[in-house]
Amino acid sequence: MAKEMDPTVEEIETAMRGVQTHISDYMVNEVGTAKPLEDVWEYTKGTGGGVSRVWEQDTVLERGGVLFSGIGGAQLPISASKLFAKSVSSASEQSATTTTTTTTTTTGETGTTATSASMPFRATGVSLVFHPSNPHLPTVHMNVRYFEAGANGEQWWFGGGIDLTPYYPRFEDCQRFHETLRRVCAEHGRDYVRHKQQCDRYFYLPHRDECRGIGGIFFDHLNAETCPGSTKQQLLSFVVALGHAFTECIGPMYTKERQALAFSETQRDYQLLRRGRYVEFNLVLDRGTKFGLESQGRTESILVSMPAQATWRYNYQPPQESREAFVNRYYLRPQRWLEIQNEADMTNTREE
């Protein structure tokens, strides 16, 4: 049997473009948004560029975007240089500016990281955030990405994930969302439970002692070293499958019927307060935002993840026994979504 050829970075970029097109077409043709503003841009600090498709003040999306980028540069940004799990031995031996250390990432993967002040890199991926107008629709975030570094791409890894931030969640939606992710992981030999726990840890605001939403899956450092037995093509297939499964994940929550649901001033106010926490995470904690800014990427595209409106209120506490209080207490804590039967179970069983 002929050995499977590793996909080139150009082939990976093509696959990422396909994910962007699949999602943006779905939003227009099935969800019913207007056509997005399309902005084609060039990466002025290196090679490549991207395509940003953005909605603002749409009937469905108050603000949102699905963004493709494929860039390269002569110097790896600091935030990315710490995340590679495979050293380039030739670079270690030949360059006095290279240091090699053993690191453990936030996802629990351990590997050897080589950093160099002059290490070239390539990065490509798709990132999206949708902030709907109606509080009965959830905010959703997803990204799938690929990095490589070294003259011949000796170091490489895939990363990504998807997480959901509902304001007025329905238990069955949350369970269906996680079941879809479990199936995608199983079909590609990935560990849903592990990636789910990584997501719960990553999208956590320590200064608020709460999660950003109901989680999803998150993964980093997927390469030949951290995923023994998996080829580069198989890992690419996994992240592309996740990108295409996005439409299945959100479809039942973005129906025309949901879009038409009436909401009160109280519900709109709560949505804006929760969006404030979303902003806090993105600007203070998110690695993707840090990478984009440190690599001098396109600021407008990087900050599309920000909602058009958000609110902060000093020492906000929802009224006791309110729906908002229940959401804060139980939905913003890790739950074993595929083990519990209904919302009542959430008060007795949750992951810590």
C-alpha positions, 0 to 999 in steps of 0.5 A, a space after each residue: 500500500 502506497 504511503 499516504 502523502 501529507 497535505 501541503 500547507 496550500 492544500 490545507 488552506 484550500 480546505 479551510 476556504 471550503 469551511 468558510 464557504 460552507 458556513 457563510 452559504 448556510 447562513 444566507 441560504 438556510 438561516 436567512 441572513 443577508 449576504 455578508 460584507 466581503 473584505 479581501 485583505 493582504 498581510 502586509 507584514 509577510 505573505 498571504 492574507 485573508 477573506 473576511 465575511 462580516 454581518 452587522 445590524 442584520 435581521 438575524 445577526 447584530 454582529 458576526 463574521 466568518 473569517 479565513 486567513 492564510 499568512 506567513 512571515 519570517 518571525 514567529 510571534 511570541 504567543 505561537 512560539 510557545 505552543 509548538 510540541 515538536 522541536 526542529 533538531 536542525 534548527 537547535 543545532 545550527 542556530 545559537 538564537 534557538 533555545 529548547 525547553 519542555 513545556 506543558 500546554 493549557 490543554 495538558 499536552 506535553 512536548 518539546 518546544 523550539 523557539 527562534 527569533 527568526 523562525 519562519 511560519 505559516 498559519 491558516 484557519 477559519 474563525 467565526 463568532 455570531 452575536 445574534 440580535 435575539 436573546 433566544 438565540 445563542 452566541 456561537 464561536 468556532 475556529 479551526 487552524 493550522 500552524 507550521 514553523 521552520 524552513 520546511 514546516 518541520 514543526 506543525 500542529 492543528 488546533 481549534 474548537 467550538 463553544 456555545 454561549 446561550 442566554 436563555 438556554 434550552 436543555 435539549 439544545 445543549 445536549 444535542 449540541 454536545 452529542 453532535 460533537 461527541 459523534 464527530 470526535 468518535 468518527 475521527 478517533 478523537 476523545 470527546 471527553 478530553 476535548 470537552 474538559 479542555 474546552 471547559 478549562 479554556 473558556 473559564 474566566 478565573 476573575 469571575 469564577 464562571 465559564 463563558 457558556 456551556 462549553 463544547 470542545 477545544 483542542 491544541 497541539 494535534 500532531 504526530 507527537 501528541 497523536 500517535 498513530 494519526 497522520 497529518 491528513 487524518 488530523 486535517 480531516 478531523 478539523 475540516 469535519 468539525 468545521 462542516 458540522 458547525 451548521 448541524 450544531 447550530 441549525 436547530 437553534 437558529 430556525 425562523 421560529 426561534 428568530 421570531 420569538 419575542 423578548 423583554 427588556 429584561 432579557 435584552 439587558 441580560 444578553 448585554 450583560 453576558 456579552 460583557 463577560 464575553 468581551 472580558 474573555 476575548 481581550 484578557 484571556 484568548 490566545 487567538 486574539 493575542 496571536 493575531 495582534 502580536 503577529 500584526 494581523 488585520 485588527 478589524 478582522 481580529 476584533 470582529 469577535 467583539 459584539 456591537 453592544 455590551 453592558 457592565 453593571 457594578 456588582 450585578 446579581 440577577 434576582 433570586 429564583 429568576 431564570 437568569 439566576 438559574 442560568 448563572 448558577 448551573 449553565 455557567 458551570 461544567 456539566 456532564 451533558 450526555 449523562 444527565 437526563 433533564 435540567 433538574 439533574 443539573 442541580 445535583 450533578 456537575 463537573 468540577 
